[in-house]
Amino acid sequence: MTSRDLSTALQVFFVPYILLDIPSNILLKRLPPSTWISILAFLWGVSSMCQGFFKSTGGLAACRFLMGVFEAGFVPGCAYLMAMFYKRHEFQKRFSLFWVAGLIAGAFGGLLAYALYHMQGLAGFAGWRWIFIIEGLLAIVTAIPAKFIIADWPENARFLTADDKTILAQRQAQDLADGAARMDRLNRDAWRRILGDWKIYVGALIYLGITVSGYATALFVPSIVDSLGYSGVEAQVHSIPIWLVASAVTLVVSFLTDRLKHRYGFMMFGLCFASIGYILLLCQGPPGGDLPLHVRYMAVFFITAGCYIVQPVAVVWMANNLGGHYKRAVGLAITIGFGNIGGIIATNIFASADAPRFFVGYGVSLAMLLLCGTASSVFAIGISRENRLRDEGKRAGRLHHPNIDNMGDDGPRFRFSL
């Protein structure tokens, strides 16, 4: 395979991953979540495992395409399901635990891959094939009990008693202004309200701006660590502290943002923190320049921690401000689906020929953080203005609308969360 073949195989993943978020979340509303999410995980494991058996570039591309199909609905589906169990300012710390699982995987996944690679020659397979076979098999094995562990919607959850369900419904209604944000029917008026909502498109720009760095970290963290003189398992070991620090910071911020009932300020803090890291790397000069290696290493901590402050908060901030089942399902799918275009951008701006400076990659990533900050400010100003108009009674006319029980967050009693 050439580098171009590999790049094509990597990028084909994002086509279904971007396009299928919305259909997947609509299906999630109509099927038991435990069934749908387990099916996605199981089939993702099968397609991932098949990467260990392909014998042509086309075979790899087909596996990657199928992985995109089955991974598309996973994150927005999990976010959508989890959001239905908690008040808006109880959700961040729960979702961040889910997000940190991915960071821990980033910390130790490389070590696991390094160990699996030493199965070289077993059953006649190369070591790299065993990485895909075993890790795909792990997903398959865990997907089966997941069907019996994952909760369904609150009204169907097996672990809640009838009294629990009543209390949960009351809490949700209180949080959303006495049920004023329902959208349980996906009719023409509901589609018009969803697709005509400016918040969803600004939220998509927010997520796009931060996902470029989210995907890029997987590319440049190993490169920076390699530049410190480590290789093989040593390089993987020195990557672990970066992911562990990012995990700890993510959890601390999730607690604070729920406790203070505020998202926007933490978004901007994380963006500034990550921007400092990119500026340091952009100022490092030519190879062998004046910027010490330990400062470059510190910059990666800044970027990774800042990025993972922002990314999970961005998802929850959007979920907090989308009212109603279908509004939240489709809105989150659009936001996350469009935002994952960042993966295509990241795979094209970090070229191996640009190492070790990655001037284009760092510069574009910094510019996308600026886009994220600008869109976040527009979002914050917009929802603050809308809250003020509702407090002044200028949206009260909607109370007499024939679809008042299916308007989602267009309901005038709903208040947006800054």
C-alpha positions as CSV (number, residue, x, y, z in Angstrom):
1,M,0.0,0.0,0.0
2,T,1.1,3.5,-0.7
3,S,0.5,6.4,1.8
4,R,-2.2,7.6,-0.6
5,D,-4.0,4.2,-0.3
6,L,-3.8,4.4,3.5
7,S,-5.1,7.9,3.5
8,T,-8.1,6.9,1.3
9,A,-8.9,4.0,3.6
10,L,-8.8,6.2,6.6
11,Q,-11.0,8.9,5.1
12,V,-13.6,6.5,3.7
13,F,-14.6,5.8,7.3
14,F,-16.0,9.3,7.7
15,V,-18.5,9.2,4.8
16,P,-21.1,7.0,6.5
17,Y,-19.9,8.2,9.9
18,I,-21.1,11.7,9.0
19,L,-24.2,10.8,7.0
20,L,-25.8,8.1,9.2
21,D,-25.9,9.9,12.6
22,I,-29.4,11.2,12.0
23,P,-31.0,7.9,10.8
24,S,-29.3,6.0,13.7
25,N,-30.7,8.3,16.3
26,I,-34.2,8.2,14.8
27,L,-34.0,4.4,15.0
28,L,-32.8,4.6,18.6
29,K,-36.0,6.4,19.5
30,R,-38.1,3.6,17.9
31,L,-36.1,0.6,19.2
32,P,-35.0,-0.4,22.7
33,P,-31.6,1.5,23.2
34,S,-30.0,-1.6,24.7
35,T,-30.8,-3.5,21.5
36,W,-29.7,-0.9,19.1
37,I,-26.5,0.2,20.8
38,S,-25.5,-3.5,21.4
39,I,-26.1,-4.3,17.7
40,L,-23.9,-1.3,16.7
41,A,-21.1,-2.4,19.0
42,F,-21.3,-6.1,17.8
43,L,-21.3,-5.3,14.1
44,W,-18.5,-2.7,14.6
45,G,-16.5,-5.4,16.3
46,V,-17.1,-7.7,13.3
47,S,-16.0,-5.1,10.8
48,S,-13.0,-4.1,12.9
49,M,-11.9,-7.8,13.3
50,C,-12.2,-8.2,9.5
51,Q,-9.4,-5.7,9.1
52,G,-7.1,-8.5,10.3
53,F,-8.0,-10.6,7.2
54,F,-8.1,-8.2,4.3
55,K,-5.7,-8.9,1.4
56,S,-6.2,-5.8,-0.8
57,T,-6.6,-2.0,-0.4
58,G,-10.2,-2.4,-1.5
59,G,-10.8,-4.9,1.3
60,L,-9.4,-2.5,3.9
61,A,-11.5,0.4,2.5
62,A,-14.6,-1.8,2.7
63,C,-13.9,-2.7,6.3
64,R,-13.3,1.0,7.2
65,F,-16.5,2.0,5.5
66,L,-18.5,-0.6,7.5
67,M,-16.9,0.6,10.7
68,G,-18.1,4.1,9.9
69,V,-21.6,2.7,9.3
70,F,-21.8,1.0,12.7
71,E,-19.9,3.7,14.7
72,A,-22.0,6.6,13.3
73,G,-24.8,6.4,15.9
74,F,-22.8,5.3,18.9
75,V,-21.7,8.6,20.5
76,P,-24.8,10.6,19.7
77,G,-27.0,7.7,20.6
78,C,-25.3,7.3,24.0
79,A,-25.4,11.0,24.7
80,Y,-29.1,11.1,23.7
81,L,-30.0,8.1,26.0
82,M,-28.0,9.4,29.0
83,A,-29.5,12.8,28.7
84,M,-32.9,11.4,29.3
85,F,-32.0,10.2,32.8
86,Y,-30.6,13.4,34.4
87,K,-31.4,17.0,34.9
88,R,-29.5,19.3,32.7
89,H,-26.9,20.2,35.3
90,E,-26.4,16.7,36.5
91,F,-25.5,15.3,33.1
92,Q,-22.0,16.7,32.4
93,K,-20.2,14.6,35.0
94,R,-22.0,11.4,33.8
95,F,-21.2,12.1,30.2
96,S,-17.6,13.0,31.0
97,L,-17.1,9.5,32.6
98,F,-18.2,8.0,29.3
99,W,-15.8,10.3,27.5
100,V,-12.9,9.6,29.8
101,A,-13.2,5.9,28.9
102,G,-12.0,6.9,25.5
103,L,-9.1,8.8,26.9
104,I,-8.1,5.8,29.1
105,A,-8.2,3.7,26.0
106,G,-5.9,6.2,24.3
107,A,-3.5,5.8,27.3
108,F,-3.3,2.0,27.3
109,G,-4.5,1.0,23.8
110,G,-1.0,1.5,22.4
111,L,0.5,-0.8,25.0
112,L,-2.1,-3.5,24.2
113,A,-1.4,-3.1,20.5
114,Y,2.4,-3.4,21.2
115,A,1.8,-6.6,23.2
116,L,-0.5,-8.1,20.5
117,Y,2.0,-7.3,17.8
118,H,4.4,-9.8,19.4
119,M,1.9,-12.6,18.4
120,Q,3.8,-12.3,15.0
121,G,3.6,-15.6,13.1
122,L,1.0,-17.2,15.3
123,A,-1.4,-19.3,13.1
124,G,0.5,-17.8,10.2
125,F,-0.8,-14.3,10.7
126,A,1.4,-11.1,10.9
127,G,1.4,-9.3,14.3
128,W,-0.5,-6.3,13.0
129,R,-3.3,-8.6,11.9
130,W,-3.6,-9.9,15.4
131,I,-4.1,-6.4,16.7
132,F,-7.3,-6.0,14.6
133,I,-8.5,-9.5,15.3
134,I,-8.2,-9.5,19.1
135,E,-9.4,-5.9,19.6
136,G,-12.4,-6.5,17.3
137,L,-13.2,-9.7,19.1
138,L,-13.2,-7.8,22.4
139,A,-15.9,-5.5,21.1
140,I,-17.9,-8.5,20.0
141,V,-17.7,-10.3,23.3
142,T,-18.6,-7.2,25.4
143,A,-21.5,-6.3,23.0
144,I,-23.4,-9.4,24.0
145,P,-23.8,-8.8,27.8
146,A,-24.2,-5.1,27.0
147,K,-27.7,-5.9,25.8
148,F,-28.7,-6.9,29.3
149,I,-26.7,-4.1,31.1
150,I,-27.5,-0.9,29.1
151,A,-30.6,0.9,30.3
152,D,-33.6,1.5,28.0
153,W,-35.6,4.7,28.2
154,P,-36.5,5.8,31.8
155,E,-40.1,4.7,31.4
156,N,-38.9,1.2,30.3
157,A,-35.8,0.8,32.6
158,R,-35.8,-2.5,34.4
159,F,-33.9,-1.3,37.4
160,L,-36.4,1.5,38.2
161,T,-39.5,0.8,40.2
162,A,-42.9,2.5,39.4
163,D,-42.2,5.0,42.1
164,D,-38.7,5.7,40.8
165,K,-40.1,6.3,37.3
166,T,-42.7,8.8,38.7
167,I,-40.0,10.7,40.6
168,L,-37.8,10.8,37.6
169,A,-40.6,12.1,35.4
170,Q,-41.3,14.8,37.9
171,R,-37.7,15.8,38.1
172,Q,-37.4,16.1,34.3
173,A,-40.6,18.1,34.1
174,Q,-39.4,20.5,36.8
175,D,-36.1,20.9,35.0
176,L,-37.8,21.6,31.7
177,A,-40.4,24.0,32.9
178,D,-43.3,21.6,33.6
179,G,-42.9,19.6,30.5
180,A,-42.9,22.6,28.2
181,A,-40.3,21.1,25.9
182,R,-41.9,18.0,24.5
183,M,-41.4,16.7,21.0
184,D,-42.7,13.1,20.8
185,R,-44.1,13.2,17.2
186,L,-41.8,13.6,14.2
187,N,-44.3,15.3,11.8
188,R,-43.8,18.0,9.2
189,D,-44.0,20.8,11.8
190,A,-41.4,19.1,14.0
191,W,-39.0,18.7,11.1
192,R,-39.4,22.4,10.2
193,R,-38.6,23.4,13.8
194,I,-35.6,21.1,13.9
195,L,-34.1,22.0,10.6
196,G,-34.8,25.7,11.0
197,D,-33.1,26.0,14.4
198,W,-30.0,28.2,14.2
199,K,-28.7,26.7,17.5
200,I,-28.1,23.3,15.8
201,Y,-26.0,24.8,13.0
202,V,-23.9,27.0,15.3
203,G,-23.5,24.0,17.6
204,A,-22.2,22.0,14.6
205,L,-19.6,24.7,14.0
206,I,-18.6,24.6,17.6
207,Y,-18.1,20.8,17.5
208,L,-16.3,21.0,14.1
209,G,-13.9,23.5,15.5
210,I,-12.8,21.3,18.4
211,T,-12.9,17.9,16.7
212,V,-10.0,18.8,14.4
213,S,-7.9,18.9,17.6
214,G,-9.6,15.8,19.0
215,Y,-8.6,13.7,16.0
216,A,-5.3,15.5,15.6
217,T,-4.1,14.5,19.1
218,A,-4.0,10.9,18.0
219,L,-1.7,11.9,15.2
220,F,0.8,14.3,16.8
221,V,1.1,12.9,20.4
222,P,3.2,9.9,19.2
223,S,5.2,12.2,16.9
224,I,6.1,14.6,19.7
225,V,6.9,11.8,22.1
226,D,9.1,10.1,19.5
227,S,11.0,13.4,19.1
228,L,12.1,13.1,22.7
229,G,14.2,10.2,21.8
230,Y,11.9,7.3,22.8
231,S,10.7,4.6,20.6
232,G,8.5,1.4,20.7
233,V,7.0,0.7,24.1
234,E,8.9,3.6,25.7
235,A,7.2,6.1,23.5
236,Q,3.8,4.5,24.4
237,V,4.7,4.7,28.1
238,H,5.6,8.4,27.8
239,S,2.2,9.0,26.1
240,I,0.3,7.6,29.0
241,P,0.7,10.7,31.3
242,I,-0.7,13.0,28.6
243,W,-4.0,11.0,28.5
244,L,-4.2,10.5,32.2
245,V,-3.8,14.2,32.9
246,A,-6.4,15.0,30.2
247,S,-8.8,12.4,31.9
248,A,-8.3,14.0,35.3
249,V,-8.9,17.5,34.0
250,T,-12.0,16.4,32.1
251,L,-13.5,14.9,35.3
252,V,-12.7,18.0,37.5
253,V,-14.2,20.3,34.9
254,S,-17.3,18.2,34.5
255,F,-17.9,18.4,38.3
256,L,-17.4,22.2,38.3
257,T,-19.5,23.0,35.3
258,D,-22.4,21.0,36.8
259,R,-21.9,22.5,40.2
260,L,-21.8,26.1,38.8
261,K,-24.6,25.4,36.2
262,H,-22.5,27.0,33.6
263,R,-20.8,25.8,30.3
264,Y,-19.7,28.7,28.2
265,G,-16.9,30.0,30.5
266,F,-15.4,26.5,30.7
267,M,-15.5,26.2,27.0
268,M,-13.5,29.4,26.5
269,F,-11.0,28.4,29.3
270,G,-10.3,25.1,27.5
271,L,-9.9,26.8,24.1
272,C,-7.4,29.3,25.6
273,F,-5.5,26.5,27.3
274,A,-5.2,24.5,24.1
275,S,-4.3,27.6,22.0
276,I,-1.3,28.2,24.3
277,G,-0.1,24.8,23.4
278,Y,-0.4,25.3,19.7
279,I,1.3,28.7,19.9
280,L,4.2,27.2,21.7
281,L,4.6,24.5,19.0
282,L,4.2,27.0,16.2
283,C,7.0,29.1,17.8
284,Q,9.4,26.3,18.2
285,G,11.4,27.3,15.1
286,P,13.1,24.9,12.6
287,P,14.3,21.4,13.7
288,G,16.9,21.8,16.3
289,G,15.6,25.3,17.2
290,D,15.6,27.0,20.6
291,L,12.4,25.6,22.1
292,P,13.5,22.8,24.5
293,L,12.0,19.4,24.0
294,H,10.4,19.3,27.5
295,V,8.6,22.5,26.6
296,R,7.2,20.9,23.5
297,Y,6.2,17.9,25.6
298,M,4.4,20.3,28.0
299,A,2.6,22.0,25.0
300,V,1.1,18.6,24.1
301,F,-0.3,18.4,27.7
302,F,-1.9,21.9,27.2
303,I,-3.4,20.9,23.9
304,T,-4.8,17.6,24.9
305,A,-6.2,18.8,28.3
306,G,-7.7,21.9,26.7
307,C,-9.3,19.9,23.9
308,Y,-10.9,17.4,26.3
309,I,-12.2,20.2,28.5
310,V,-14.1,21.5,25.5
311,Q,-15.3,18.5,23.5
312,P,-17.5,16.7,26.1
313,V,-18.8,20.1,27.4
314,A,-19.8,21.1,23.8
315,V,-21.9,17.9,23.4
316,V,-23.6,18.4,26.8
317,W,-24.2,22.1,26.3
318,M,-26.0,21.3,23.0
319,A,-28.0,18.5,24.7
320,N,-29.0,20.9,27.5
321,N,-30.5,23.4,25.0
322,L,-32.4,21.0,22.8
323,G,-35.8,20.2,24.3
324,G,-37.9,17.1,23.4
325,H,-37.2,13.6,22.4
326,Y,-36.9,14.1,18.6
327,K,-35.4,17.6,18.8
328,R,-32.6,16.2,21.0
329,A,-32.1,13.1,18.9
330,V,-31.9,14.8,15.5
331,G,-30.2,17.9,16.8
332,L,-27.3,16.0,18.5
333,A,-27.0,13.8,15.4
334,I,-26.6,16.8,13.1
335,T,-24.2,18.5,15.5
336,I,-21.9,15.5,16.0
337,G,-22.2,14.3,12.4
338,F,-21.3,17.6,10.9
339,G,-18.6,18.1,13.5
340,N,-16.9,14.8,12.5
341,I,-15.9,16.4,9.3
342,G,-13.0,17.5,11.6
343,G,-11.7,14.0,11.2
344,I,-11.3,14.4,7.4
345,I,-9.6,17.8,8.0
346,A,-7.2,16.3,10.6
347,T,-6.1,13.4,8.4
348,N,-5.2,15.8,5.6
349,I,-3.3,18.5,7.6
350,F,-0.8,16.3,9.4
351,A,1.5,14.9,6.7
352,S,4.6,12.9,7.7
353,A,6.7,15.0,5.4
354,D,6.0,18.0,7.7
355,A,7.4,16.3,10.8
356,P,8.6,17.4,13.3
357,R,7.2,20.9,13.0
358,F,3.7,20.1,11.5
359,F,3.4,23.8,10.8
360,V,0.2,23.4,8.6
361,G,-1.4,21.0,11.1
362,Y,-0.7,23.2,14.1
363,G,-1.8,26.4,12.3
364,V,-5.0,24.9,11.0
365,S,-5.9,23.4,14.4
366,L,-5.3,26.8,16.1
367,A,-7.5,28.5,13.5
368,M,-10.3,25.9,14.1
369,L,-10.1,26.6,17.9
370,L,-10.7,30.3,17.0
371,L,-13.7,29.2,15.0
372,C,-15.0,27.1,17.9
373,G,-14.6,30.1,20.3
374,T,-16.3,32.5,17.9
375,A,-19.2,30.1,17.4
376,S,-19.5,29.5,21.2
377,S,-19.8,33.2,21.8
378,V,-22.5,33.5,19.1
379,F,-24.3,30.6,20.7
380,A,-24.1,32.1,24.2
381,I,-25.2,35.6,23.1
382,G,-28.1,34.1,21.1
383,I,-29.5,31.9,23.9
384,S,-29.1,34.8,26.4
385,R,-31.1,37.0,24.1
386,E,-33.8,34.4,23.6
387,N,-34.1,33.9,27.4
388,R,-34.5,37.7,27.8
389,L,-37.3,37.8,25.2
390,R,-39.1,35.0,26.9
391,D,-38.8,36.6,30.3
392,E,-40.3,39.7,28.8
393,G,-43.3,37.7,27.5
394,K,-42.4,38.3,23.8
395,R,-42.8,34.6,23.0
396,A,-46.1,34.1,25.0
397,G,-48.1,34.0,21.8
398,R,-46.8,30.5,21.1
399,L,-48.8,29.2,24.1
400,H,-51.9,29.3,21.8
401,H,-50.2,27.4,19.0
402,P,-52.1,24.2,18.0
403,N,-48.8,22.2,18.3
404,I,-47.8,23.6,21.7
405,D,-47.4,20.1,23.0
406,N,-44.9,19.2,20.3
407,M,-42.8,22.3,19.9
408,G,-39.6,21.2,21.7
409,D,-37.6,24.1,23.1
410,D,-39.6,26.5,21.0
411,G,-42.1,26.3,23.9
412,P,-42.0,29.8,25.6
413,R,-41.7,28.3,29.1
414,F,-38.4,26.6,28.2
415,R,-35.2,28.4,29.4
416,F,-31.9,27.9,27.8
417,S,-28.7,27.1,29.7
418,L,-25.6,29.2,29.5
